[in-house]
Amino acid sequence: MDQQRRIVRPAELAKASHMRPGDPRITLLTEVSGLRKLERVYNEVGDRHGDDFVRVLLEQLGVHLEVDPDDLARVPKQGGVAFVANHPYGAVDGLALLHVLSGVRPDLKVMANFLLQQLEPLADSFIGVNPFEQLKVRSSFQGMRAALQHLGEGGALGVFPAGEVSSYRTELKAVADPRWKAPVIKLIRQAGVPVVPVWFDGSNSFLFHVLGMIHPDLRTLALPKEMLRMKGRKVRIRIGRPIPAAEVGAFTDTERLGRFLRAKTYALGSGVQVRREQFRPLRFPKEPKPIVDPPAQELLEQEVAGIEDLKVSTQGEFDLYLAPSERIPAMLRAIGRAREETFRAVGEGTNKAIDLDEYDLYYDHLFLWDREKKRLAGAYRIGDGRRIVRRYGKRGFYTHTLFRMDRGMEKVLGQAFELG
């Protein structure tokens, strides 16, 4: 076995770190970034190939994967299919996706950054896209074309539409993917295949996110060391139900489809339900549908008891909370039900079974809880303009469905709150 196998050649590291080839600092950077130690782990794995290589590499790294067998049973066993996933860790996400799904889909290829393609035993399992280049650059464009061809031939493809690892988003005050890349979403829609959302729980270290706030390149160069820090870590993976190709193809707006797929993915980490109807343009049924049943009272009370940290104020028997949708899936159902019931009474309902839309998934909800009667007393949703602009641009605002806005409005919206 060749003990000199490299994950990244010095010339590639020089390009990634904006240094000249031969710069003496590259050797130091190789050590500091953890690349040298990671390469030693890589060489210890031996001459294995395919899933055997992935399994042993994950064992050497000390990473333990947890996935429900019922989730795996949902995976289509044949035909073209795209798996879309969040990207919290880096290379481990790609390796985990291969390991978990290859038993069901041995034809799986993962669209990942060019670093993973340097793993020779897995060169055929990855379709490379360079994170240091834009998608319009030749090497990345070729990767997109290869991915589309693989899907067209009935293959399975795993993608991380963010194109980069999740990082701390100051506007969200949380770790999350950046805005998902439109070219990847277009590719999925063009392929005309079912889509399966996959969600990885967790994130990289605090230091990783601090480095990223200093400069994005520092975050990228820290990824090898983050892999080494995962020793003993359990990574929980959720696999959602396949979204039919017809449902994906029904979206004519790429941004709206991207928001839908992202919401379906992140919803796997919470109890929030995401439906295609929430992402349709404003068209309501002519005939009113029966209003959905209320959530179980016990669930509502448990949920309220679990968000004491989100309580804004108390007056008399009322408690006021400001909560994101993922913390209140049962309450969100109660809010949507109450909206429809209330507005129908004055002839302004949507006529849908529940009045919830895509904005409810990422707006915050200000709601009043009657502590004595143990029920919802009122609610209003609030969109944080800074957060919405960073994630979705002007199209992320409900107001955008009512008015035409030029691009200059984003500066204004980024300093506003949308209420309604």
C-alpha positions as CSV (number, residue, x, y, z in Angstrom):
1,M,0.0,0.0,0.0
2,D,1.3,3.5,-0.9
3,Q,1.9,5.4,2.3
4,Q,2.2,8.7,0.4
5,R,-1.4,9.0,-0.7
6,R,-2.6,12.6,-0.4
7,I,-6.1,14.0,0.0
8,V,-5.0,17.5,-1.2
9,R,-1.9,18.2,-3.2
10,P,0.2,21.3,-2.2
11,A,-0.8,23.2,-5.4
12,E,-4.5,22.7,-4.6
13,L,-4.0,23.9,-1.0
14,A,-2.1,26.9,-2.3
15,K,-5.0,27.8,-4.6
16,A,-7.6,27.3,-1.8
17,S,-5.6,29.6,0.6
18,H,-4.7,32.2,-2.1
19,M,-1.0,31.5,-1.8
20,R,1.7,31.0,-4.5
21,P,2.7,27.4,-5.2
22,G,5.9,26.6,-3.2
23,D,5.1,29.1,-0.4
24,P,6.7,27.7,2.8
25,R,3.6,28.6,4.7
26,I,1.7,25.8,2.9
27,T,3.6,23.1,4.9
28,L,2.7,24.9,8.1
29,L,-0.9,25.2,7.0
30,T,-1.1,21.5,6.2
31,E,-0.2,20.7,9.8
32,V,-2.3,23.4,11.5
33,S,-5.4,22.6,9.4
34,G,-5.3,18.9,10.4
35,L,-4.8,17.8,6.8
36,R,-1.6,15.9,7.6
37,K,-3.2,13.9,10.4
38,L,-6.3,13.3,8.3
39,E,-4.1,11.9,5.5
40,R,-2.5,9.5,8.0
41,V,-6.0,8.3,8.9
42,Y,-6.8,8.0,5.2
43,N,-3.7,5.8,4.6
44,E,-4.4,3.6,7.7
45,V,-7.7,2.6,6.1
46,G,-5.8,0.5,3.5
47,D,-6.7,-0.6,0.0
48,R,-10.4,-1.0,0.6
49,H,-13.0,0.3,-1.9
50,G,-16.6,1.4,-2.0
51,D,-18.8,1.1,1.1
52,D,-16.1,-1.0,2.8
53,F,-13.7,1.9,2.6
54,V,-16.4,4.4,3.9
55,R,-17.3,2.1,6.8
56,V,-13.7,1.7,8.0
57,L,-12.9,5.4,7.5
58,L,-15.9,6.4,9.6
59,E,-14.8,3.9,12.2
60,Q,-11.3,5.3,12.2
61,L,-12.7,8.8,12.6
62,G,-14.9,7.5,15.5
63,V,-18.2,8.7,13.8
64,H,-21.4,6.7,14.7
65,L,-24.4,7.0,12.4
66,E,-28.0,6.6,13.6
67,V,-30.8,6.1,11.2
68,D,-34.2,4.5,11.6
69,P,-34.8,1.4,9.5
70,D,-38.3,2.7,8.8
71,D,-36.7,5.8,7.2
72,L,-34.5,3.6,5.0
73,A,-37.6,1.6,3.9
74,R,-38.9,4.8,2.2
75,V,-36.0,5.0,-0.2
76,P,-37.0,4.2,-3.8
77,K,-35.1,1.1,-4.8
78,Q,-34.9,1.8,-8.5
79,G,-35.2,4.7,-11.0
80,G,-33.8,8.2,-11.0
81,V,-34.0,9.9,-7.6
82,A,-32.4,12.9,-6.0
83,F,-31.6,13.1,-2.3
84,V,-31.4,16.7,-0.9
85,A,-29.7,17.3,2.4
86,N,-28.5,20.0,4.8
87,H,-24.8,20.2,5.2
88,P,-23.8,20.6,8.9
89,Y,-20.4,18.9,9.0
90,G,-18.6,18.9,5.7
91,A,-17.0,15.8,4.2
92,V,-18.6,13.5,6.8
93,D,-22.0,14.4,5.4
94,G,-21.1,13.0,2.0
95,L,-19.5,9.9,3.5
96,A,-22.5,9.3,5.7
97,L,-24.9,9.7,2.9
98,L,-23.0,7.1,0.9
99,H,-22.8,4.7,3.8
100,V,-26.4,4.9,4.8
101,L,-27.9,4.8,1.3
102,S,-25.6,2.5,-0.6
103,G,-27.2,-0.6,0.8
104,V,-30.5,0.4,-0.9
105,R,-29.0,2.4,-3.8
106,P,-25.6,1.0,-4.8
107,D,-25.7,3.3,-7.8
108,L,-25.7,6.4,-5.6
109,K,-23.3,9.2,-6.5
110,V,-22.9,12.3,-4.3
111,M,-22.3,15.8,-5.7
112,A,-19.7,17.1,-3.3
113,N,-16.7,19.4,-3.3
114,F,-13.5,18.4,-5.1
115,L,-11.7,17.5,-1.8
116,L,-13.9,14.3,-1.5
117,Q,-13.1,13.4,-5.0
118,Q,-9.4,13.1,-4.0
119,L,-10.3,10.0,-2.1
120,E,-9.2,7.5,-4.7
121,P,-11.2,4.5,-3.5
122,L,-14.3,6.7,-3.9
123,A,-13.5,8.7,-7.0
124,D,-16.4,7.0,-8.9
125,S,-18.9,7.8,-6.0
126,F,-18.6,11.5,-6.1
127,I,-19.3,14.2,-8.7
128,G,-17.1,17.1,-8.0
129,V,-18.0,20.7,-7.6
130,N,-15.2,23.1,-6.5
131,P,-16.3,25.3,-3.5
132,F,-13.6,27.8,-4.4
133,E,-15.1,28.4,-7.8
134,Q,-18.5,29.6,-8.9
135,L,-20.9,27.1,-10.6
136,K,-20.4,28.9,-14.0
137,V,-16.7,27.9,-13.9
138,R,-15.8,25.0,-16.2
139,S,-15.0,22.3,-13.6
140,S,-18.2,22.9,-11.6
141,F,-20.3,23.1,-14.8
142,Q,-19.0,19.7,-15.9
143,G,-20.0,18.3,-12.5
144,M,-23.6,19.6,-12.9
145,R,-23.8,18.1,-16.4
146,A,-22.5,14.7,-15.1
147,A,-25.1,14.8,-12.3
148,L,-28.0,15.4,-14.7
149,Q,-26.8,12.6,-17.0
150,H,-26.6,10.2,-14.0
151,L,-30.2,11.0,-13.0
152,G,-31.3,10.7,-16.6
153,E,-29.9,7.2,-16.8
154,G,-32.0,6.2,-13.7
155,G,-29.3,6.7,-11.1
156,A,-29.5,8.0,-7.6
157,L,-27.9,11.4,-6.8
158,G,-27.2,13.0,-3.4
159,V,-26.8,16.8,-3.3
160,F,-26.1,19.5,-0.7
161,P,-27.8,22.5,-2.3
162,A,-26.2,24.9,0.1
163,G,-22.9,24.3,-1.7
164,E,-21.0,25.0,1.5
165,V,-21.1,23.8,5.1
166,S,-23.7,25.2,7.6
167,S,-22.4,28.1,9.6
168,Y,-23.5,30.4,12.3
169,R,-26.0,32.9,10.9
170,T,-26.1,36.1,12.9
171,E,-29.6,37.0,11.5
172,L,-30.9,33.6,12.7
173,K,-28.9,33.4,15.9
174,A,-28.4,29.8,14.9
175,V,-26.4,27.4,12.8
176,A,-27.9,26.8,9.4
177,D,-27.2,26.3,5.7
178,P,-26.8,29.5,3.6
179,R,-29.3,30.1,0.8
180,W,-29.6,27.0,-1.3
181,K,-28.1,27.4,-4.8
182,A,-30.5,28.0,-7.6
183,P,-28.5,26.0,-10.3
184,V,-28.8,22.9,-8.1
185,I,-32.5,23.4,-7.7
186,K,-32.9,23.9,-11.4
187,L,-31.0,20.7,-12.1
188,I,-33.4,18.8,-9.8
189,R,-36.5,20.2,-11.5
190,Q,-35.0,19.6,-15.0
191,A,-34.2,16.0,-14.1
192,G,-37.9,15.2,-13.5
193,V,-37.2,12.6,-10.7
194,P,-38.6,12.1,-7.2
195,V,-36.8,14.0,-4.4
196,V,-36.1,12.6,-1.0
197,P,-35.2,15.1,1.8
198,V,-32.4,14.0,4.2
199,W,-31.7,15.8,7.5
200,F,-28.4,15.6,9.5
201,D,-28.7,16.6,13.2
202,G,-25.9,18.7,14.8
203,S,-23.2,21.1,13.7
204,N,-19.4,21.7,13.8
205,S,-17.5,23.1,16.8
206,F,-17.9,26.6,18.2
207,L,-14.3,27.4,17.0
208,F,-15.2,26.5,13.5
209,H,-18.1,29.1,13.5
210,V,-15.9,31.8,15.1
211,L,-13.3,31.3,12.3
212,G,-16.0,31.6,9.7
213,M,-17.1,34.9,11.1
214,I,-13.5,36.2,10.7
215,H,-13.3,34.9,7.1
216,P,-15.1,32.2,5.1
217,D,-11.8,30.8,3.8
218,L,-10.7,30.1,7.4
219,R,-13.9,28.1,7.9
220,T,-13.1,26.0,4.8
221,L,-9.5,25.4,5.8
222,A,-10.7,24.3,9.3
223,L,-12.9,21.4,7.9
224,P,-10.1,18.7,8.1
225,K,-9.7,19.4,11.8
226,E,-13.4,19.3,12.3
227,M,-13.5,15.8,10.9
228,L,-10.9,14.7,13.5
229,R,-12.9,16.4,16.3
230,M,-15.9,14.1,15.5
231,K,-14.4,11.1,17.4
232,G,-17.1,9.6,19.5
233,R,-19.8,11.7,17.9
234,K,-23.2,10.2,17.1
235,V,-24.8,11.7,14.0
236,R,-28.5,11.3,13.8
237,I,-30.0,11.1,10.2
238,R,-33.6,11.4,9.2
239,I,-34.9,10.4,5.8
240,G,-38.2,11.8,4.6
241,R,-40.9,10.5,2.3
242,P,-40.2,10.8,-1.4
243,I,-41.7,13.9,-3.1
244,P,-43.2,12.7,-6.4
245,A,-41.6,14.1,-9.6
246,A,-45.0,15.6,-10.6
247,E,-45.1,17.6,-7.4
248,V,-41.6,18.8,-7.9
249,G,-42.3,19.7,-11.5
250,A,-45.4,21.6,-10.6
251,F,-43.2,24.4,-9.3
252,T,-42.4,26.9,-12.1
253,D,-40.5,29.2,-9.8
254,T,-37.0,27.9,-8.9
255,E,-36.8,30.0,-5.7
256,R,-40.1,28.8,-4.4
257,L,-39.1,25.1,-5.1
258,G,-35.8,25.7,-3.3
259,R,-37.7,27.1,-0.3
260,F,-40.1,24.1,-0.4
261,L,-37.3,21.5,-0.5
262,R,-35.3,23.3,2.2
263,A,-38.4,23.4,4.4
264,K,-39.1,19.7,3.9
265,T,-35.5,18.9,4.8
266,Y,-35.4,21.0,8.0
267,A,-38.9,19.9,9.0
268,L,-37.4,16.4,9.6
269,G,-35.6,17.9,12.6
270,S,-38.9,19.0,14.1
271,G,-42.6,18.1,14.2
272,V,-43.6,20.8,11.7
273,Q,-45.5,19.5,8.7
274,V,-44.7,21.0,5.3
275,R,-47.2,20.6,2.5
276,R,-47.1,21.5,-1.2
277,E,-50.3,23.6,-0.7
278,Q,-48.3,26.0,1.5
279,F,-46.1,27.0,-1.4
280,R,-48.7,27.6,-4.0
281,P,-49.6,31.1,-5.3
282,L,-52.6,32.7,-3.6
283,R,-55.5,30.7,-5.1
284,F,-58.2,29.4,-2.8
285,P,-60.7,26.6,-3.3
286,K,-64.2,27.8,-4.3
287,E,-65.9,25.3,-2.0
288,P,-64.9,25.4,1.7
289,K,-63.1,22.2,2.9
290,P,-63.8,20.8,6.4
291,I,-61.6,22.5,8.9
292,V,-58.9,20.2,10.4
293,D,-59.2,18.7,13.8
294,P,-57.5,20.6,16.6
295,P,-54.2,19.3,18.0
296,A,-54.3,17.1,21.1
297,Q,-54.7,19.3,24.2
298,E,-51.9,17.4,25.9
299,L,-49.5,18.2,23.1
300,L,-50.3,21.9,23.3
301,E,-49.8,22.0,27.1
302,Q,-46.5,20.1,26.8
303,E,-45.3,22.4,24.0
304,V,-46.1,25.6,26.0
305,A,-44.4,24.1,29.1
306,G,-41.3,23.5,27.0
307,I,-40.8,27.1,25.7
308,E,-40.5,29.0,28.9
309,D,-37.3,30.5,27.5
310,L,-39.4,32.2,24.8
311,K,-42.0,33.8,27.1
312,V,-42.1,37.6,26.4
313,S,-44.4,38.8,29.2
314,T,-47.2,37.8,31.6
315,Q,-50.3,39.8,32.5
316,G,-53.1,38.3,34.5
317,E,-54.0,34.8,33.2
318,F,-52.3,35.5,29.8
319,D,-48.7,34.6,28.8
320,L,-47.2,36.1,25.7
321,Y,-44.7,34.0,23.7
322,L,-42.5,34.7,20.6
323,A,-41.5,31.4,19.0
324,P,-40.2,30.0,15.7
325,S,-42.3,27.4,14.0
326,E,-40.0,24.5,14.7
327,R,-40.5,24.9,18.5
328,I,-44.3,24.9,18.2
329,P,-45.6,22.4,15.6
330,A,-48.8,21.6,17.6
331,M,-49.4,25.3,18.4
332,L,-48.8,26.2,14.7
333,R,-51.6,23.8,13.8
334,A,-53.8,25.4,16.4
335,I,-53.0,28.9,15.0
336,G,-53.7,27.8,11.4
337,R,-57.0,26.2,12.4
338,A,-58.1,29.3,14.4
339,R,-57.2,31.6,11.5
340,E,-59.4,29.7,9.1
341,E,-62.3,29.4,11.6
342,T,-62.2,33.1,12.5
343,F,-61.9,34.5,9.0
344,R,-64.6,32.2,7.6
345,A,-66.9,33.6,10.1
346,V,-66.6,37.0,8.5
347,G,-66.5,35.7,4.9
348,E,-62.7,36.1,4.4
349,G,-61.4,32.5,4.9
350,T,-59.2,30.7,2.5
351,N,-61.6,27.8,2.2
352,K,-58.7,25.5,2.9
353,A,-58.7,23.0,5.7
354,I,-56.1,25.0,7.5
355,D,-54.8,28.6,7.0
356,L,-51.1,28.1,6.9
357,D,-48.6,29.0,4.2
358,E,-44.9,28.8,3.5
359,Y,-44.2,32.0,5.4
360,D,-45.4,30.5,8.6
361,L,-42.5,28.1,8.4
362,Y,-39.8,30.8,8.8
363,Y,-41.7,33.7,10.3
364,D,-41.8,33.9,14.1
365,H,-45.2,33.6,15.9
366,L,-46.3,35.9,18.6
367,F,-49.1,34.2,20.5
368,L,-51.1,34.7,23.6
369,W,-51.8,31.6,25.8
370,D,-54.7,31.6,28.3
371,R,-53.0,29.9,31.3
372,E,-56.3,29.3,33.2
373,K,-58.4,28.0,30.2
374,K,-55.3,26.3,28.7
375,R,-56.0,27.5,25.2
376,L,-54.8,29.8,22.4
377,A,-56.2,33.3,22.9
378,G,-54.6,35.1,19.9
379,A,-51.7,35.1,17.5
380,Y,-49.8,37.3,15.0
381,R,-46.8,36.4,12.9
382,I,-43.6,38.5,12.6
383,G,-41.1,38.3,9.8
384,D,-37.6,39.4,10.7
385,G,-36.5,41.4,7.6
386,R,-32.8,41.0,8.1
387,R,-33.1,37.2,8.4
388,I,-35.5,36.9,5.4
389,V,-33.4,39.0,3.0
390,R,-30.2,37.0,3.9
391,R,-32.0,33.7,3.3
392,Y,-34.5,34.4,0.5
393,G,-34.2,38.0,-0.7
394,K,-37.2,40.1,-1.4
395,R,-39.2,37.1,-2.5
396,G,-39.2,35.7,1.0
397,F,-41.7,38.4,2.1
398,Y,-45.5,37.9,2.0
399,T,-45.7,41.5,0.9
400,H,-43.9,40.5,-2.3
401,T,-47.1,38.6,-3.4
402,L,-49.1,41.8,-3.2
403,F,-46.8,44.4,-4.7
404,R,-44.1,44.6,-7.3
405,M,-40.8,45.6,-5.7
406,D,-37.5,46.5,-7.4
407,R,-34.2,45.2,-6.1
408,G,-33.5,48.4,-4.2
409,M,-36.3,47.5,-1.8
410,E,-34.1,44.8,-0.2
411,K,-32.1,47.4,1.7
412,V,-35.3,48.7,3.2
413,L,-36.8,45.3,3.9
414,G,-33.6,44.2,5.6
415,Q,-34.2,46.8,8.3
416,A,-37.9,46.0,8.7
417,F,-40.3,43.6,10.4
418,E,-43.3,42.3,8.5
419,L,-46.4,41.9,10.6
420,G,-49.5,40.0,9.7
